[in-house]
Amino acid sequence: MRMVDIITKKRNNEELSEQEIQYFVEGYTKETIPDYQVSALLMAIYFNGMTELETANLTRAMVESGETIDLSKIQGHKVDKHSTGGVGDKTTFVVGPLVASVGVPVAKMSGRGLGHTGGTLDKLESIKGFDIELSKQAFIHHVNKYRLAVAGQSGNLAPADKKLYALRDVTATVDSIPLIASSIMSKKLASGADSIVLDVKTGSGAFMKTLQDSEALASEMVKIGQNLNRNTIAVISDMNQPLGFEVGNANEVKEAVEVLQGKRVNDLRELALEIGSHMAVLAEVFETYEKAYQVLENNLDNGRAFAIFRDFVKAQGGSVEMIDDLSKLPTASHHIEVKATEEGYIEEIDAESIGIAAMFLGAGRATKEDKINYGVGITLKKKIGDQVKIGEPLVVLHSDDPSPNDSIQKVMQSYKISSTITEKKQLIYKVIY
């Protein structure tokens, strides 16, 4: 088999066989096939796309390029969730305990943040002592005992994906639906869950900016899951503004805990119940979504989910004192109001710009080597549809710099104010089975 023949075939928009896909993925991972040939193939895929079978075979080959996590020693039907990334997305901290409260084991491998999107591990590490470097044995023990554990991804999970993504990044082939879908799903499938619920974001703060593109990506990932024998559901949710009101690591932990304690942050609460209900149905704990939603909502309101979150933090070495007294979480030294210069109604918020403003403060990374400042972040005071008067705060910046001018400018650019009333955004657009 020759790589040049595979490139020619894809250039001519022909379907690659499972053996041809396996050959190029394995060869590139082992460095027997050079960058320039794989770059040519990626560009052919970018322009010609892939069939459903090709995408499933590419995903399978990427899964098989490294180790897979064996969760067979965990009792029960393991259901994972994955978000395609957004701003203020702390859903895992509510969903995990909620689903665990009805006996569903949540064994979650998570990553760190890069760019305008936050990372689950960084947020958890804002809790003093929290350990995300669990051994395989400890990870399985925690899930069996507490029904919930979150740890860092294995260094050798889908290594082909890491190499292919780095090459896509420098060859302008990142935004290809089959390549994005196989990248996401290869890591999820290698993580060992029995079923998967995907939270596919759409809007200004999402990777996919339009609903059409988000639906295409969601459908592709659901098909991959089904073709590789994993029950998979995708929820398409809004990211035209940050989720909740808090952006930044300790800020987001604080807001999630408040929701677990009964605070009504409507969009975060609704999305967590939506995703959690689908997870509980996939785990066959409930026959219907409606019944699952009712029980999970009760467990959110009666404190059962919060108690599980508290046990989860304690089990992984985190400071329970910080959870019981949220004022002990890391906080910035300056709290700066960014005020409206005109009156009217909030028409748009560029969520990506809010994420970048938080990154400028130190809440995120521009490069993988950057250090995270856990206490900085942004609190939104106005969201889409809200009325605002001149001089009212749009956001509060939590900063260790008394004059964070770049962040202030970015926030001012992100808000668009209209003289007419703007309807609030729909949160859940579609569920794809």
C-alpha positions as CSV (number, residue, x, y, z in Angstrom):
1,M,0.0,0.0,0.0
2,R,1.3,3.5,-0.9
3,M,0.4,6.8,0.7
4,V,0.4,8.6,-2.7
5,D,-2.3,6.2,-3.9
6,I,-4.5,7.0,-0.8
7,I,-4.0,10.8,-1.4
8,T,-4.9,10.4,-5.1
9,K,-8.0,8.4,-4.3
10,K,-9.3,11.0,-1.8
11,R,-8.3,13.8,-4.2
12,N,-10.6,12.2,-6.7
13,N,-13.4,12.1,-4.1
14,E,-13.4,8.3,-3.8
15,E,-14.2,6.4,-0.6
16,L,-11.2,5.2,1.4
17,S,-11.3,1.6,2.7
18,E,-10.9,0.7,6.4
19,Q,-7.5,-0.7,5.6
20,E,-6.3,2.5,3.8
21,I,-7.4,4.7,6.7
22,Q,-5.8,2.3,9.2
23,Y,-2.6,2.4,7.2
24,F,-2.3,6.2,7.1
25,V,-3.3,6.7,10.8
26,E,-0.9,4.0,12.0
27,G,1.9,5.2,9.8
28,Y,1.6,8.8,10.8
29,T,1.5,7.9,14.5
30,K,4.6,5.8,14.2
31,E,6.3,8.5,12.0
32,T,6.8,6.3,9.0
33,I,4.6,8.6,6.9
34,P,5.8,12.3,6.6
35,D,3.9,15.4,7.5
36,Y,3.7,16.6,3.9
37,Q,1.8,13.5,2.7
38,V,-0.7,13.6,5.5
39,S,-1.1,17.4,5.0
40,A,-2.1,16.6,1.4
41,L,-4.6,14.0,2.5
42,L,-6.1,16.3,5.1
43,M,-6.6,19.0,2.5
44,A,-8.3,16.5,0.2
45,I,-10.6,15.5,3.1
46,Y,-11.2,19.2,3.8
47,F,-12.5,19.8,0.3
48,N,-14.2,16.4,-0.5
49,G,-15.4,15.4,3.0
50,M,-15.8,11.8,4.2
51,T,-18.6,9.3,4.1
52,E,-20.3,8.1,7.3
53,L,-18.3,4.9,7.1
54,E,-15.0,6.6,6.4
55,T,-15.5,8.9,9.4
56,A,-16.4,5.9,11.7
57,N,-13.3,4.1,10.4
58,L,-11.1,7.1,11.0
59,T,-12.4,7.4,14.5
60,R,-11.8,3.7,15.2
61,A,-8.2,3.9,13.9
62,M,-7.5,7.0,16.1
63,V,-8.9,5.1,19.2
64,E,-6.7,2.1,18.4
65,S,-3.6,4.3,18.0
66,G,-3.1,4.3,21.8
67,E,-4.4,3.0,25.0
68,T,-8.0,2.8,25.9
69,I,-9.5,3.0,29.4
70,D,-11.0,-0.2,30.8
71,L,-13.9,0.7,33.0
72,S,-15.3,-2.8,33.3
73,K,-14.6,-2.9,37.0
74,I,-16.9,0.0,37.6
75,Q,-20.4,-1.3,38.5
76,G,-23.3,-0.1,36.4
77,H,-23.8,1.6,33.0
78,K,-21.2,4.3,32.6
79,V,-22.4,7.5,30.8
80,D,-20.0,10.3,29.9
81,K,-20.8,13.8,28.9
82,H,-18.7,16.1,26.6
83,S,-19.1,19.8,25.8
84,T,-17.6,21.2,22.6
85,G,-16.5,24.2,24.7
86,G,-17.8,27.6,25.6
87,V,-17.6,30.5,28.0
88,G,-18.7,30.0,31.6
89,D,-19.5,26.4,31.0
90,K,-19.4,24.8,34.4
91,T,-22.2,22.3,33.6
92,T,-20.1,19.2,34.6
93,F,-20.0,20.3,38.3
94,V,-23.8,20.2,38.4
95,V,-24.5,17.3,36.0
96,G,-22.0,14.9,37.6
97,P,-23.5,15.0,41.1
98,L,-27.0,15.1,39.8
99,V,-26.6,11.9,37.7
100,A,-24.6,10.2,40.5
101,S,-27.5,11.0,42.8
102,V,-29.7,8.4,41.0
103,G,-26.9,5.8,41.0
104,V,-25.4,6.4,37.5
105,P,-21.6,6.1,37.6
106,V,-19.8,9.1,36.2
107,A,-16.2,8.4,35.3
108,K,-15.0,11.6,33.6
109,M,-11.7,12.3,31.9
110,S,-11.4,16.0,31.4
111,G,-8.9,18.5,29.9
112,R,-7.4,21.9,30.6
113,G,-8.5,25.1,29.0
114,L,-6.8,26.8,26.1
115,G,-7.8,30.1,24.5
116,H,-11.2,31.6,25.4
117,T,-12.7,28.3,26.7
118,G,-12.1,27.2,30.3
119,G,-10.9,23.8,31.3
120,T,-12.7,21.5,33.9
121,L,-9.4,20.5,35.5
122,D,-8.3,24.1,36.0
123,K,-11.6,25.0,37.6
124,L,-11.4,22.0,40.0
125,E,-7.8,22.9,40.9
126,S,-9.0,26.3,42.2
127,I,-10.2,24.2,45.2
128,K,-7.2,23.9,47.4
129,G,-5.8,20.3,47.5
130,F,-8.0,18.9,44.7
131,D,-6.1,16.0,43.0
132,I,-6.8,15.4,39.4
133,E,-3.9,13.0,39.0
134,L,-5.7,9.8,40.1
135,S,-4.2,6.4,39.5
136,K,-6.4,4.0,37.5
137,Q,-7.1,2.0,40.6
138,A,-8.1,5.1,42.7
139,F,-10.2,6.4,39.8
140,I,-12.2,3.2,39.6
141,H,-12.5,3.0,43.4
142,H,-13.9,6.6,43.7
143,V,-16.5,6.0,41.0
144,N,-17.6,2.7,42.6
145,K,-17.8,4.4,46.1
146,Y,-19.0,7.9,45.3
147,R,-20.5,7.3,41.7
148,L,-18.4,10.3,40.6
149,A,-14.7,11.0,39.8
150,V,-13.0,13.5,37.5
151,A,-9.4,13.0,36.4
152,G,-6.9,14.2,33.8
153,Q,-6.8,12.4,30.5
154,S,-4.1,9.8,29.9
155,G,-1.1,11.0,28.0
156,N,-1.4,8.2,25.5
157,L,-5.2,8.4,24.8
158,A,-5.7,8.6,21.1
159,P,-2.2,9.9,20.2
160,A,-3.0,9.9,16.5
161,D,-5.6,12.7,17.3
162,K,-2.9,14.8,19.0
163,K,-0.6,14.6,16.0
164,L,-3.3,15.1,13.4
165,Y,-4.8,18.1,15.3
166,A,-1.4,19.8,15.5
167,L,-1.0,19.3,11.7
168,R,-4.5,20.5,11.0
169,D,-3.8,23.6,13.1
170,V,-0.9,24.7,10.8
171,T,-2.5,23.6,7.5
172,A,-5.8,25.4,7.7
173,T,-7.8,22.1,7.9
174,V,-9.2,22.5,11.4
175,D,-12.8,23.4,10.5
176,S,-13.7,20.2,8.7
177,I,-16.8,18.4,10.2
178,P,-15.5,14.8,9.7
179,L,-12.1,15.7,11.2
180,I,-13.6,17.6,14.1
181,A,-16.1,14.9,14.8
182,S,-13.5,12.1,14.7
183,S,-11.2,14.1,16.9
184,I,-13.8,14.6,19.7
185,M,-15.2,11.1,19.5
186,S,-11.9,9.3,19.4
187,K,-11.0,10.6,22.9
188,K,-14.5,10.0,24.2
189,L,-14.6,6.4,22.9
190,A,-11.1,5.7,24.2
191,S,-12.2,6.9,27.7
192,G,-14.4,3.8,28.0
193,A,-17.9,5.0,28.7
194,D,-20.9,2.8,27.6
195,S,-23.0,5.8,26.4
196,I,-22.2,9.4,25.7
197,V,-24.2,12.7,25.8
198,L,-22.7,15.5,23.8
199,D,-23.4,19.1,24.6
200,V,-22.7,20.8,21.2
201,K,-22.5,24.6,21.6
202,T,-23.6,27.0,18.9
203,G,-23.2,30.8,18.7
204,S,-20.6,33.5,19.2
205,G,-18.7,31.8,22.0
206,A,-18.7,28.3,20.3
207,F,-16.4,26.7,17.9
208,M,-19.4,26.3,15.5
209,K,-20.9,29.8,15.1
210,T,-24.1,28.8,13.2
211,L,-26.9,26.4,14.1
212,Q,-26.5,24.7,10.7
213,D,-22.9,23.9,11.4
214,S,-23.6,22.8,14.9
215,E,-26.3,20.4,13.7
216,A,-24.0,19.0,11.1
217,L,-21.3,18.3,13.7
218,A,-23.7,16.9,16.2
219,S,-25.3,14.5,13.7
220,E,-21.8,13.4,12.6
221,M,-20.7,12.6,16.1
222,V,-24.0,10.7,16.9
223,K,-23.5,8.6,13.8
224,I,-19.9,7.8,14.8
225,G,-21.1,6.7,18.3
226,Q,-23.8,4.5,16.8
227,N,-21.5,3.0,14.2
228,L,-19.0,2.1,16.9
229,N,-21.6,0.6,19.2
230,R,-22.0,3.4,21.7
231,N,-25.4,4.9,22.4
232,T,-24.9,8.6,21.7
233,I,-27.2,11.7,22.0
234,A,-26.3,15.3,21.2
235,V,-28.0,18.3,22.8
236,I,-27.4,21.6,20.8
237,S,-27.3,24.5,23.3
238,D,-26.8,28.2,23.0
239,M,-23.4,29.9,23.4
240,N,-24.3,33.4,22.1
241,Q,-23.6,34.6,25.7
242,P,-21.7,33.0,28.6
243,L,-23.6,30.3,30.5
244,G,-24.6,31.6,33.9
245,F,-23.2,34.8,35.2
246,E,-19.6,33.8,36.2
247,V,-16.5,33.3,34.1
248,G,-13.2,32.3,35.5
249,N,-12.0,29.2,37.5
250,A,-13.0,29.8,41.2
251,N,-15.9,32.0,40.0
252,E,-17.4,29.1,38.1
253,V,-17.0,26.6,40.9
254,K,-18.7,29.1,43.2
255,E,-21.7,29.5,40.9
256,A,-22.0,25.7,40.3
257,V,-22.0,25.1,44.1
258,E,-24.7,27.8,44.5
259,V,-26.9,26.1,42.0
260,L,-26.4,22.8,43.8
261,Q,-27.5,24.6,46.9
262,G,-30.7,25.8,45.3
263,K,-29.8,29.2,43.7
264,R,-31.8,29.8,40.5
265,V,-29.3,30.4,37.8
266,N,-31.9,29.5,35.1
267,D,-29.8,28.7,32.1
268,L,-27.2,26.6,34.0
269,R,-29.8,24.8,36.0
270,E,-31.9,24.0,32.8
271,L,-28.9,22.8,30.8
272,A,-27.7,20.6,33.6
273,L,-31.1,19.0,34.1
274,E,-31.5,18.5,30.3
275,I,-28.1,16.7,29.9
276,G,-28.4,14.8,33.2
277,S,-31.9,13.5,32.3
278,H,-30.6,12.1,28.9
279,M,-27.7,10.5,30.8
280,A,-30.0,8.8,33.3
281,V,-32.2,7.5,30.5
282,L,-29.2,6.1,28.5
283,A,-28.1,4.4,31.7
284,E,-31.6,2.8,31.8
285,V,-32.3,4.1,35.3
286,F,-35.5,5.7,34.0
287,E,-37.7,4.8,31.0
288,T,-38.6,8.3,30.1
289,Y,-36.8,11.7,29.9
290,E,-39.8,13.3,31.8
291,K,-39.5,10.9,34.8
292,A,-35.7,11.4,34.9
293,Y,-36.1,15.2,34.8
294,Q,-38.6,15.1,37.7
295,V,-36.3,13.0,40.0
296,L,-33.2,14.9,39.1
297,E,-34.9,18.2,39.8
298,N,-36.0,16.9,43.2
299,N,-32.4,15.8,44.0
300,L,-31.2,19.3,43.0
301,D,-33.7,21.0,45.3
302,N,-33.5,18.6,48.3
303,G,-29.7,18.9,48.6
304,R,-28.8,15.3,47.6
305,A,-26.7,16.3,44.6
306,F,-24.9,18.9,46.7
307,A,-24.0,16.3,49.3
308,I,-22.5,14.1,46.5
309,F,-20.5,17.0,45.2
310,R,-19.1,17.7,48.7
311,D,-18.2,14.0,49.1
312,F,-16.6,14.0,45.7
313,V,-14.4,17.0,46.5
314,K,-13.3,15.5,49.8
315,A,-12.5,12.1,48.2
316,Q,-10.2,13.8,45.8
317,G,-8.3,15.7,48.5
318,G,-10.1,19.1,47.9
319,S,-10.9,21.5,50.7
320,V,-14.5,21.0,51.9
321,E,-14.1,24.2,53.9
322,M,-14.0,26.1,50.6
323,I,-17.2,24.4,49.5
324,D,-19.0,25.1,52.8
325,D,-17.7,28.7,52.8
326,L,-17.4,29.9,49.2
327,S,-15.7,33.1,50.3
328,K,-12.6,31.0,51.0
329,L,-12.2,30.2,47.3
330,P,-9.4,32.2,45.6
331,T,-10.4,35.8,44.8
332,A,-8.8,38.7,43.0
333,S,-7.6,41.9,44.7
334,H,-9.5,44.3,42.6
335,H,-13.2,44.3,41.5
336,I,-13.8,46.8,38.7
337,E,-17.2,47.7,37.2
338,V,-17.4,48.2,33.5
339,K,-20.4,50.5,33.0
340,A,-22.8,51.1,30.2
341,T,-22.3,54.3,28.2
342,E,-25.8,54.2,26.6
343,E,-29.2,53.0,27.7
344,G,-31.5,50.5,26.1
345,Y,-31.7,46.7,26.0
346,I,-28.9,44.2,25.7
347,E,-29.2,42.9,22.1
348,E,-25.9,40.9,21.8
349,I,-23.0,39.7,23.9
350,D,-20.0,38.3,22.0
351,A,-19.3,35.4,24.3
352,E,-15.9,34.8,22.7
353,S,-14.8,38.3,23.5
354,I,-15.9,37.9,27.1
355,G,-13.8,34.7,27.2
356,I,-10.8,36.5,25.8
357,A,-11.2,39.3,28.3
358,A,-11.1,36.8,31.1
359,M,-8.0,35.2,29.5
360,F,-6.3,38.6,29.5
361,L,-7.0,38.8,33.3
362,G,-5.2,35.5,33.7
363,A,-8.2,33.1,33.9
364,G,-7.1,31.3,30.7
365,R,-4.1,30.4,28.6
366,A,-3.0,31.8,25.3
367,T,-0.4,29.0,25.2
368,K,-0.2,25.7,26.9
369,E,2.7,26.9,29.1
370,D,0.8,29.9,30.6
371,K,0.0,29.8,34.3
372,I,-3.6,30.1,35.5
373,N,-4.7,32.7,38.0
374,Y,-7.6,31.0,39.8
375,G,-9.1,34.1,41.5
376,V,-9.6,36.3,38.5
377,G,-12.6,36.4,36.2
378,I,-15.7,38.2,35.2
379,T,-19.2,38.5,36.7
380,L,-21.9,39.4,34.2
381,K,-24.5,41.9,35.6
382,K,-26.5,42.1,32.3
383,K,-27.4,39.4,29.8
384,I,-29.3,39.4,26.5
385,G,-32.8,40.9,26.9
386,D,-32.0,42.9,30.1
387,Q,-32.7,46.6,30.3
388,V,-29.7,48.8,31.1
389,K,-29.3,52.5,32.0
390,I,-26.2,54.7,31.5
391,G,-23.7,54.2,34.3
392,E,-25.1,50.7,35.3
393,P,-22.5,48.0,35.4
394,L,-22.5,45.5,32.5
395,V,-19.9,43.3,34.2
396,V,-17.5,43.3,37.2
397,L,-13.9,42.4,36.4
398,H,-12.1,40.5,39.2
399,S,-8.5,41.4,38.6
400,D,-5.1,41.5,40.3
401,D,-4.2,44.4,37.9
402,P,-5.9,47.7,39.1
403,S,-6.2,48.9,35.4
404,P,-6.9,45.9,33.2
405,N,-7.5,48.1,30.1
406,D,-7.3,45.3,27.5
407,S,-10.1,43.4,29.3
408,I,-12.2,46.5,29.7
409,Q,-11.9,47.3,26.0
410,K,-12.8,43.7,25.1
411,V,-15.9,43.8,27.3
412,M,-17.1,47.1,25.9
413,Q,-16.7,45.7,22.3
414,S,-18.7,42.5,23.3
415,Y,-21.9,44.3,24.4
416,K,-24.4,45.6,21.8
417,I,-27.2,47.7,23.2
418,S,-30.4,48.4,21.3
419,S,-33.2,50.9,21.8
420,T,-35.8,48.2,21.3
421,I,-36.6,45.2,23.6
422,T,-34.7,42.1,22.6
423,E,-36.0,38.6,23.1
424,K,-34.0,36.4,25.4
425,K,-32.1,33.6,23.7
426,Q,-33.4,30.1,23.4
427,L,-31.2,27.7,25.4
428,I,-31.8,24.3,23.9
429,Y,-32.2,24.2,20.1
430,K,-32.4,20.6,19.3
431,V,-31.7,17.0,20.6
432,I,-30.3,14.6,18.1
433,Y,-30.6,10.8,18.7
